Amino acid sequence: MKILHISDLHFPKKLSLFSLRGKAIVGYLNYHVRRRSKHPVVLIAAMVDTIKSLEYDALVISGDLTNVSHPSEFQNAKDILKPILTDKTFLIPGNHDRYQKRAMGPNPLFEKAFAEWMGESICPNHYLRTKRIAGKLFVGWDSNLAIPRITANGYVSKEVVEKTVKLSEEPYVLVGHHPLWNPKTEVESASHRMSNRKEVVDGLQINPPELYLHGHTHTNWVKLPGKETPFTIVNSASSTRLSDSKHECGFHLIELGKQTHYRRFIYSDTKFTETNPILYEETEGVV
């Protein structure tokens, strides 16, 4: 099976400051001044064109389609992704898609825009969604919190973890936004990481996923199975950002089989080309 994984797309959308509230004003100004040039429109178009040309069985998008979860940003993201949104697509929200409380609430903006590709909700009190694609079970989490301060912490409840490991005895792919492991050179700050990820990792030991796909940290890596996290962890963030000295960007095409192959694509000279994946052993990082 071939799984194409993209994340942290942060599609650009010009907004009026008068339409923003609270921390969204600071977040938008930060994006507009510091990060907009790192997500050029030509790169975004090249990513969509490249995905259209590749053969894959499932397309996973692990969040952050927007910047400050403004209503118009969701429609903008949907319009850009329209050529690759099919029954093979499975996506979850990132913290920027839950940036404001009004993006959650009784009628969440992310769900309004992307419900068709989010799978089935199987837990009335928590976000836990599943979708079967080409015979493979995909499980989606929402690890994001609508925090009023300029922070990006995540959290997954014990109940969600317990229900996840009981879903199926067959191999499954788990999709979240926050990392469960980081290389020692990419350790997250206390205001950016999933606050209870050690407990989450311990809970998954009962029935670990075949893969955990995530984003949030804007660089690429593949962590191979180890003792503490006995499953592969793949980070494809950010798939629409220019690489620099601190960020190795792009996306992955994962070929599951008797031997799993990890193919990485990066943007260079107006197009995406295949390059070597960045592989880590578990001991080279931390939970």
C-alpha positions as CSV (number, residue, x, y, z in Angstrom):
1,M,0.0,0.0,0.0
2,K,1.2,3.5,-0.8
3,I,0.4,6.3,1.6
4,L,1.1,9.9,0.6
5,H,1.5,12.1,3.6
6,I,1.5,16.0,3.6
7,S,1.1,18.4,6.5
8,D,1.2,22.0,7.8
9,L,0.2,23.6,4.5
10,H,-0.6,27.1,5.9
11,F,-2.2,28.2,2.7
12,P,-1.9,32.0,2.3
13,K,-5.0,34.1,2.5
14,K,-5.2,37.9,2.8
15,L,-7.3,39.0,5.7
16,S,-8.6,42.2,7.1
17,L,-7.3,42.9,10.7
18,F,-10.8,44.1,11.5
19,S,-12.1,40.6,10.9
20,L,-9.8,39.0,13.5
21,R,-10.1,38.6,17.2
22,G,-7.7,38.2,20.1
23,K,-4.5,36.2,19.5
24,A,-5.5,35.8,15.8
25,I,-4.4,39.4,15.2
26,V,-0.9,38.6,16.6
27,G,-0.8,35.3,14.7
28,Y,-1.8,36.8,11.4
29,L,0.7,39.6,11.7
30,N,3.4,37.1,12.6
31,Y,2.5,35.0,9.5
32,H,2.2,38.0,7.2
33,V,5.5,39.6,8.2
34,R,7.7,36.6,9.0
35,R,6.4,33.4,7.3
36,R,4.3,34.3,4.2
37,S,7.4,34.5,2.0
38,K,8.3,31.0,3.1
39,H,5.1,29.5,1.6
40,P,5.2,30.8,-2.0
41,V,2.2,30.2,-4.2
42,V,4.4,28.6,-6.9
43,L,5.5,25.9,-4.4
44,I,1.9,25.2,-3.4
45,A,0.9,24.8,-7.0
46,A,3.9,22.5,-7.6
47,M,2.9,20.3,-4.7
48,V,-0.6,19.8,-5.9
49,D,0.6,19.1,-9.5
50,T,3.2,16.6,-8.1
51,I,0.6,14.8,-6.0
52,K,-1.7,14.5,-9.1
53,S,1.1,12.8,-11.0
54,L,2.0,10.3,-8.3
55,E,0.4,6.8,-7.8
56,Y,-0.9,6.3,-4.2
57,D,-3.7,4.5,-2.4
58,A,-4.3,7.0,0.4
59,L,-3.6,10.7,0.9
60,V,-3.2,11.8,4.6
61,I,-3.2,15.4,5.6
62,S,-2.2,15.9,9.2
63,G,-3.5,19.4,9.9
64,D,-2.7,23.1,9.8
65,L,-4.4,23.9,6.5
66,T,-5.0,27.5,7.7
67,N,-3.1,30.1,9.7
68,V,-5.5,31.7,12.2
69,S,-8.7,29.6,11.5
70,H,-10.5,32.5,9.9
71,P,-13.7,31.3,8.2
72,S,-12.5,32.4,4.7
73,E,-9.2,30.4,5.2
74,F,-11.1,27.1,5.3
75,Q,-12.8,27.7,1.9
76,N,-9.5,28.9,0.5
77,A,-7.8,25.7,1.6
78,K,-10.6,23.6,0.2
79,D,-10.4,25.4,-3.2
80,I,-6.6,24.8,-3.4
81,L,-6.9,21.1,-2.4
82,K,-9.9,20.4,-4.6
83,P,-7.9,18.5,-7.3
84,I,-6.7,16.0,-4.8
85,L,-9.6,15.7,-2.4
86,T,-11.1,12.3,-3.2
87,D,-12.4,9.2,-1.4
88,K,-8.7,8.3,-0.9
89,T,-8.2,11.4,1.3
90,F,-8.1,11.4,5.1
91,L,-7.4,14.5,7.1
92,I,-7.4,15.9,10.6
93,P,-7.1,19.5,12.0
94,G,-4.0,21.1,13.3
95,N,-3.6,23.7,16.0
96,H,-3.8,26.6,13.5
97,D,-7.2,25.1,12.4
98,R,-8.3,25.4,16.0
99,Y,-6.6,28.7,16.6
100,Q,-9.7,30.5,17.9
101,K,-12.5,29.2,20.0
102,R,-15.0,30.2,17.3
103,A,-13.3,27.7,15.1
104,M,-14.4,25.0,17.5
105,G,-17.7,25.4,19.3
106,P,-20.9,23.6,18.4
107,N,-20.4,23.9,14.6
108,P,-16.6,23.7,14.0
109,L,-15.3,25.4,10.9
110,F,-12.9,22.6,10.0
111,E,-15.7,20.0,10.1
112,K,-18.0,22.3,8.0
113,A,-15.4,22.5,5.3
114,F,-13.9,19.0,5.3
115,A,-16.4,16.6,6.8
116,E,-16.5,14.6,3.6
117,W,-12.9,13.5,4.0
118,M,-12.6,13.2,7.8
119,G,-14.0,9.7,8.2
120,E,-16.6,8.6,10.7
121,S,-16.8,9.8,14.3
122,I,-16.9,6.9,16.7
123,C,-16.8,8.7,20.1
124,P,-19.6,11.2,20.9
125,N,-17.6,12.9,23.7
126,H,-14.2,13.1,22.0
127,Y,-12.6,13.5,18.6
128,L,-11.9,10.0,17.4
129,R,-12.5,9.3,13.7
130,T,-11.8,6.3,11.4
131,K,-11.8,5.7,7.7
132,R,-11.0,2.6,5.7
133,I,-9.1,3.2,2.5
134,A,-8.0,0.4,0.2
135,G,-8.6,-2.0,3.1
136,K,-6.4,-0.2,5.6
137,L,-7.9,1.3,8.8
138,F,-6.9,5.0,9.4
139,V,-7.5,6.5,12.8
140,G,-7.6,10.3,13.4
141,W,-7.0,12.3,16.5
142,D,-7.5,16.0,17.3
143,S,-4.7,16.9,19.7
144,N,-5.3,20.6,19.5
145,L,-6.4,23.0,22.2
146,A,-8.0,26.4,21.6
147,I,-5.7,28.3,24.0
148,P,-6.2,32.1,24.4
149,R,-2.4,32.7,24.8
150,I,0.1,32.4,21.9
151,T,1.0,28.8,22.6
152,A,0.6,25.6,20.6
153,N,0.3,22.8,23.2
154,G,-1.6,19.6,22.5
155,Y,-3.3,17.0,24.5
156,V,-5.0,13.6,23.9
157,S,-7.2,12.2,26.6
158,K,-6.7,8.8,28.2
159,E,-10.1,7.8,27.0
160,V,-9.2,8.4,23.4
161,V,-6.0,6.4,23.7
162,E,-7.9,3.5,25.4
163,K,-10.6,3.5,22.7
164,T,-8.0,3.6,19.9
165,V,-6.1,0.5,21.0
166,K,-9.3,-1.4,21.3
167,L,-10.6,-0.5,17.8
168,S,-9.1,-3.3,15.9
169,E,-6.6,-6.2,16.1
170,E,-5.4,-5.5,12.5
171,P,-2.6,-3.1,11.7
172,Y,-3.8,0.5,11.6
173,V,-2.4,3.9,10.8
174,L,-2.8,6.6,13.4
175,V,-2.9,10.3,12.4
176,G,-2.3,13.2,14.8
177,H,-0.9,16.7,14.6
178,H,1.6,16.8,17.4
179,P,4.8,14.7,17.5
180,L,5.1,11.8,19.9
181,W,8.9,11.9,19.5
182,N,11.5,14.4,18.5
183,P,15.2,14.2,17.4
184,K,17.5,15.6,20.0
185,T,18.2,18.5,17.6
186,E,14.5,19.3,17.3
187,V,13.2,19.1,20.9
188,E,10.1,21.2,21.3
189,S,9.6,24.0,23.8
190,A,7.2,23.5,26.7
191,S,4.7,25.8,25.0
192,H,4.7,23.9,21.7
193,R,4.6,20.2,22.6
194,M,1.9,17.7,23.4
195,S,1.7,18.1,27.2
196,N,1.0,14.4,28.0
197,R,2.7,12.6,25.2
198,K,4.6,10.2,27.5
199,E,1.3,8.9,28.8
200,V,0.0,8.7,25.3
201,V,3.0,6.6,24.1
202,D,2.6,4.3,27.1
203,G,-1.0,3.8,26.4
204,L,-0.4,2.9,22.8
205,Q,2.0,0.1,23.9
206,I,-1.0,-2.2,24.3
207,N,-1.8,-2.2,20.6
208,P,0.6,0.2,18.8
209,P,-0.2,1.5,15.3
210,E,1.7,0.4,12.3
211,L,2.5,4.1,11.6
212,Y,2.0,7.4,13.4
213,L,1.8,10.3,10.9
214,H,2.0,13.9,12.2
215,G,3.2,17.4,11.5
216,H,3.4,20.5,13.7
217,T,7.2,20.8,13.7
218,H,8.2,22.2,10.4
219,T,10.9,19.7,9.3
220,N,10.8,16.2,7.9
221,W,11.9,12.9,9.6
222,V,11.2,9.2,9.9
223,K,11.7,7.6,13.3
224,L,12.1,3.8,13.0
225,P,10.4,1.5,15.6
226,G,12.1,1.2,18.9
227,K,11.6,-0.1,22.4
228,E,9.6,2.9,23.8
229,T,7.7,3.7,20.6
230,P,7.4,0.3,18.8
231,F,6.1,1.9,15.6
232,T,7.3,4.1,12.8
233,I,6.7,7.9,13.3
234,V,6.7,10.0,10.2
235,N,6.7,13.9,10.2
236,S,5.9,15.5,6.8
237,A,5.7,19.1,8.0
238,S,5.8,21.5,6.3
239,S,5.0,20.3,2.8
240,T,4.5,23.8,1.4
241,R,7.5,25.6,3.0
242,L,10.8,26.4,1.5
243,S,13.7,24.6,3.2
244,D,16.3,26.5,5.0
245,S,19.2,25.9,7.4
246,K,16.8,24.9,10.2
247,H,13.9,23.3,8.3
248,E,14.1,20.2,6.0
249,C,10.7,20.5,4.2
250,G,8.7,18.4,1.8
251,F,6.5,15.3,2.0
252,H,6.6,11.5,2.1
253,L,5.3,8.6,0.1
254,I,5.3,5.5,2.3
255,E,5.2,2.1,0.6
256,L,4.0,-0.5,3.1
257,G,4.8,-4.1,2.4
258,K,7.1,-6.9,3.6
259,Q,9.7,-4.2,3.7
260,T,8.5,-0.6,4.2
261,H,10.1,2.1,1.9
262,Y,10.1,5.8,2.7
263,R,10.3,8.2,-0.2
264,R,10.8,11.9,0.4
265,F,10.0,14.7,-2.1
266,I,11.4,18.2,-1.7
267,Y,10.9,21.5,-3.6
268,S,13.9,22.6,-5.7
269,D,14.2,24.7,-8.8
270,T,10.4,25.2,-9.4
271,K,9.5,21.5,-8.9
272,F,9.4,18.7,-6.4
273,T,12.0,16.0,-6.8
274,E,12.7,12.8,-4.9
275,T,15.5,12.7,-2.4
276,N,16.7,10.6,0.5
277,P,14.5,10.3,3.6
278,I,15.9,11.5,6.9
279,L,15.9,8.4,9.1
280,Y,16.4,8.2,12.9
281,E,16.7,5.4,15.4
282,E,14.6,5.9,18.5
283,T,17.7,6.5,20.7
284,E,18.6,9.6,18.6
285,G,15.7,11.4,20.1
286,V,13.2,11.7,23.0
287,V,9.6,11.1,23.7
